[in-house]
Amino acid sequence: MKPTVVGVYGVNCGDAPSAGVAALEALGAARGIRRIALSSSAAATGNWLAGLYEASFLVPDPRQDAGGFVAALRDLRRREGLSVLLPGETGAVAPLADLSTTLEKHGVRVSAPDPLLLPRVARRALAATCASAGVPWCGEPIVEAPDDPALRGRKFPCLAGPAEEGKELHVRGTDELQAALRQARAEGTLPWGVRDEADRDEWSVALVVDGEDVVAGCARILVRGDDRSAWAALSVEAPEAVEAATRLARSIRWRGPIEVELASKNGDEPAVTRCIPRLPTWSVLAAEAGRNLPLAAVRVALEEAPTRGSWRAGLLGIHTTEDFAVTREEFAAFAAEGSRRTR
């Protein structure tokens, strides 16, 4: 029986380790899967973690050259048997979702939500989405400018940044936050979300949804680096948080992977803080705890029933950056040829 060939687009593991690297590693424990790393730059560091994939290919960035990206994947379908594509970074989810119908015509299923659902989980729409699902929302102020009213009474330190993976900053005071916002306005990355690092319980619930069928795992983030370059998390049993995340995903008829972050103060009911429409960066921890979420996402994309194992709480996951030393000849060959194999 031929293996299912899965491509993961977005495999950086430098300053902001991507979910794609974790997905490739988790899929390595699954039988019948052949892994392909996809990126638009030879400098994407996941390309050099050779143990994570059987082949790595450079493809056009779907955000800049959608036609070239489709052509490249059509070629990979023909030459490599590529059948499923997983987004490995937050910024790639929307472009791949938009291309999903076109790619499916060429035999490549994309594990991304319906593009019409993405606005429902964006920061600006999340309060209304939670209200329609009957799920509490504790909210993050949306900041437009350094003097935005949402900054009044802000407690420090806090986390601030755009809704992009690895972009949030730890901010320690008003001056520091206003300086960061001025720079963000100049760079065009506003609006930002700002949230307190208050004394509260926080969970990250990752789900893969196929109609009424849900595969879920829950982790508590313990330590996070200032630039989100590394973190530590613990697999936990948090049934109320999982139930709230599940209710939210089902209410909007989500299909595929989604990560829901929740918080609770003083033992209150868990409330949603934000949603990230992709696999979590802690997929390896989830797989070790009994839920291989990337594998579940592959099966949902193929319209097969996802499988789940028994959840094991108390496992510690540590996610760090990687350092590399490669020869100029090896790097140049990969950049010129656009492909690299391990077997």
C-alpha positions in Angstrom: 0.0 0.0 0.0 1.4 3.4 -1.0 2.0 5.9 1.7 -0.1 9.1 2.0 2.2 11.9 0.9 1.7 15.0 3.1 3.2 18.4 2.4 3.6 21.0 5.2 4.0 24.6 4.1 5.8 26.8 6.5 8.7 25.1 8.3 10.7 27.8 10.1 12.2 26.9 13.5 14.3 30.0 14.1 13.2 33.0 16.2 9.5 31.9 16.1 9.2 28.1 15.8 6.4 27.3 13.4 3.6 24.8 13.9 4.8 23.2 10.6 8.0 21.9 12.2 5.9 20.3 15.0 3.5 18.8 12.5 6.3 17.2 10.5 7.8 15.7 13.7 4.4 14.4 15.0 3.6 12.8 11.6 6.9 10.9 11.8 5.4 8.7 14.4 2.5 7.7 12.1 2.5 4.7 9.8 1.8 5.1 6.2 2.8 8.8 5.9 5.5 10.3 3.7 6.4 13.8 4.8 7.4 16.7 2.5 8.6 20.0 3.8 7.6 23.0 1.7 8.8 26.6 2.0 9.5 29.6 -0.1 13.0 30.2 1.1 16.1 28.0 1.4 16.8 29.9 4.7 13.6 28.5 6.3 15.5 26.6 9.0 13.1 23.6 9.0 14.6 22.7 5.6 17.8 21.7 7.4 16.2 19.4 10.0 16.6 16.4 7.7 15.2 13.9 10.2 11.8 15.6 10.0 11.0 14.8 6.3 11.7 12.5 3.4 12.0 15.4 1.0 12.0 19.2 1.1 11.0 21.5 -1.8 11.1 25.2 -2.5 7.8 26.6 -3.9 6.5 30.1 -4.7 5.0 32.0 -1.8 1.2 31.6 -2.2 0.7 35.1 -0.8 2.7 36.6 -3.7 2.4 34.1 -6.5 -0.7 32.0 -6.2 -0.5 30.8 -9.8 3.1 29.7 -9.4 2.3 28.0 -6.1 -0.6 26.0 -7.7 1.6 25.0 -10.6 4.4 23.8 -8.2 2.0 21.7 -6.2 0.4 20.3 -9.3 3.9 19.2 -10.3 4.5 17.7 -6.8 1.3 15.8 -7.1 2.5 14.3 -10.4 6.1 13.6 -9.4 5.8 12.8 -5.7 2.2 11.8 -5.2 1.4 14.7 -2.9 -2.2 14.4 -1.7 -2.6 16.5 1.5 -1.3 20.0 2.3 -1.1 21.3 5.9 -0.6 25.0 6.7 2.4 25.3 9.0 2.2 29.0 9.9 -0.7 31.3 10.7 0.0 33.7 7.8 -0.3 30.9 5.3 -3.8 29.7 6.4 -5.9 32.2 4.5 -4.0 32.0 1.2 -4.1 28.2 1.3 -7.8 28.2 2.2 -8.5 30.5 -0.8 -6.6 28.0 -3.0 -8.2 24.9 -1.6 -10.8 24.4 -4.3 -8.3 24.9 -7.1 -5.8 22.5 -5.5 -8.4 19.9 -4.9 -9.2 19.8 -8.6 -5.5 18.8 -9.0 -5.7 16.1 -6.4 -4.3 17.9 -3.4 -6.6 18.3 -0.3 -5.9 21.3 1.9 -6.4 21.0 5.7 -7.6 24.5 6.0 -11.0 25.9 6.9 -13.6 27.3 4.6 -12.3 30.8 3.7 -15.7 32.2 4.8 -15.1 31.0 8.3 -11.8 32.7 8.9 -13.3 36.1 9.6 -15.5 34.5 12.3 -12.4 33.8 14.4 -10.5 37.0 13.7 -9.9 39.2 16.7 -12.5 41.8 15.7 -15.2 39.2 15.2 -14.5 36.9 18.1 -16.8 38.5 20.7 -19.8 38.1 18.4 -18.8 34.5 17.4 -18.5 33.5 21.1 -21.8 35.2 21.9 -23.5 33.2 19.1 -22.0 30.0 20.5 -23.0 30.7 24.0 -19.3 30.7 25.1 -17.8 33.4 27.4 -15.3 35.8 25.8 -12.8 37.6 28.0 -11.4 39.6 25.2 -8.3 41.4 24.2 -8.4 45.2 23.6 -7.9 46.1 20.0 -5.4 49.0 19.7 -5.3 51.3 16.7 -2.7 53.9 17.9 -0.3 54.8 20.7 -3.0 57.0 22.4 -5.9 54.5 21.9 -8.5 54.4 24.7 -8.0 50.7 25.1 -4.6 51.4 26.7 -6.1 53.4 29.6 -5.7 51.5 32.9 -3.5 48.9 31.3 -1.6 46.7 33.7 2.0 45.8 33.0 3.7 43.6 32.0 1.4 42.6 29.2 1.5 40.9 25.8 0.9 42.9 22.7 1.1 42.4 18.9 -0.7 41.5 15.7 -2.5 38.2 15.4 0.5 36.6 13.8 2.4 33.6 15.0 5.5 34.7 16.9 4.9 38.4 16.7 3.6 39.2 20.2 5.9 41.2 22.5 6.3 41.2 26.2 5.8 44.9 27.1 6.8 46.2 30.6 5.5 49.8 30.6 3.5 52.5 28.9 6.4 54.1 27.2 7.7 50.8 25.8 4.2 49.9 24.5 3.6 53.3 22.9 7.0 53.2 21.2 6.2 49.7 19.9 2.8 50.9 18.6 4.4 53.9 16.9 6.7 51.6 15.1 3.8 49.2 14.2 1.8 52.1 12.8 4.8 53.1 10.6 5.1 49.5 9.4 1.4 49.1 8.8 0.9 46.2 11.3 -1.9 47.8 13.3 -4.3 47.0 14.8 -2.8 45.1 17.7 -4.3 43.0 20.5 -3.1 43.7 24.0 -3.7 41.4 26.9 -2.7 41.4 30.6 -0.3 38.9 32.0 -2.6 38.8 35.1 -2.8 36.1 37.7 -5.2 33.7 35.9 -5.4 30.2 34.6 -4.7 29.8 30.9 -5.2 26.9 28.5 -4.5 26.2 24.9 -7.0 23.8 23.4 -6.2 22.3 20.0 -8.9 20.6 18.0 -9.4 18.9 14.7 -13.0 19.0 13.8 -15.0 16.9 11.3 -18.6 17.8 11.7 -19.7 16.4 15.1 -16.4 14.4 15.5 -13.7 16.3 17.4 -10.2 15.3 18.4 -8.9 17.6 21.1 -5.9 18.1 23.3 -5.2 20.7 26.0 -2.0 22.2 27.3 -1.1 24.9 29.8 1.7 27.2 28.7 4.3 27.4 31.5 7.2 29.5 30.2 7.4 31.7 27.1 10.5 33.6 25.9 10.4 37.3 25.4 10.4 36.9 21.6 8.4 33.6 21.7 11.5 31.8 20.5 11.0 29.1 23.1 8.3 27.9 25.5 7.4 25.1 27.8 3.9 23.5 28.2 2.2 20.8 30.2 -0.4 18.5 28.9 -3.4 18.8 31.2 -7.0 17.6 31.9 -9.2 20.7 31.6 -12.6 19.4 30.7 -14.4 22.8 31.0 -11.9 24.5 28.7 -12.1 21.7 26.2 -15.9 21.7 26.3 -16.0 25.5 25.7 -13.6 25.3 22.7 -15.5 22.3 21.3 -18.8 24.2 21.6 -17.4 27.2 19.8 -15.9 25.1 16.9 -19.1 23.1 16.4 -21.3 26.2 16.5 -19.7 27.7 13.5 -19.4 24.3 11.8 -15.6 24.5 11.7 -13.8 21.8 9.7 -10.1 21.0 10.2 -7.6 22.2 12.8 -8.0 25.2 15.2 -6.3 26.3 18.4 -8.5 28.1 21.0 -6.8 29.9 23.9 -8.9 30.4 27.0 -8.4 32.0 30.4 -10.1 32.0 33.8 -9.8 34.3 36.8 -10.7 33.3 40.3 -12.2 29.9 39.2 -14.7 31.5 36.8 -15.9 29.6 33.7 -13.1 29.5 31.0 -13.5 32.3 28.5 -12.0 32.6 25.0 -9.2 35.0 24.5 -8.3 34.2 20.9 -8.5 31.6 18.1 -5.7 30.5 15.8 -6.9 28.7 12.7 -4.1 26.1 12.4 -2.5 23.2 14.2 -0.7 24.1 17.4 3.0 24.5 17.9 2.7 21.9 20.6 1.6 19.1 18.2 4.6 16.9 19.4 3.5 17.2 23.0 -0.1 16.3 22.0 1.0 13.3 20.0 3.1 12.0 22.9 0.0 12.5 25.1 -2.2 10.4 22.9 -3.6 12.8 20.3 -1.8 13.1 17.0 -3.5 16.2 15.7 -1.6 16.5 12.4 -2.6 12.9 11.6 -6.2 13.7 12.5 -6.0 16.7 10.2 -4.7 14.6 7.3 -7.6 12.1 7.8 -10.2 14.8 7.9 -8.8 16.3 4.7 -9.1 12.9 3.1 -12.7 12.6 4.4 -11.6 9.7 6.6 -12.6 9.3 10.3 -10.0 10.8 12.6 -8.5 8.6 15.3 -7.8 9.5 18.9 -5.8 7.9 21.7 -6.3 8.1 25.4 -5.1 11.5 26.7 -2.2 11.5 29.1 -1.9 14.5 31.4 1.4 15.6 33.0 3.8 15.5 30.1 6.1 18.4 29.7 6.8 19.8 26.2 9.7 22.1 25.5 9.9 24.0 22.2 13.1 25.8 21.3 14.9 27.3 18.3 17.6 25.4 16.4 21.1 26.3 15.3 22.5 25.1 12.0 25.8 24.8 10.3 25.6 23.8 6.6 28.2 24.2 3.9 27.8 26.9 1.3 27.8 24.2 -1.4 24.9 22.3 0.2 22.9 25.5 0.7 23.6 26.7 -2.8 22.6 23.3 -4.3 19.3 23.3 -2.5 18.5 26.9 -3.4 19.4 26.3 -7.1 17.7 22.9 -7.5 14.7 23.6 -5.2 14.6 20.1 -3.7 16.4 18.2 -1.0 15.9 14.5 0.0 16.9 12.4 2.9 16.4 9.0 1.4 
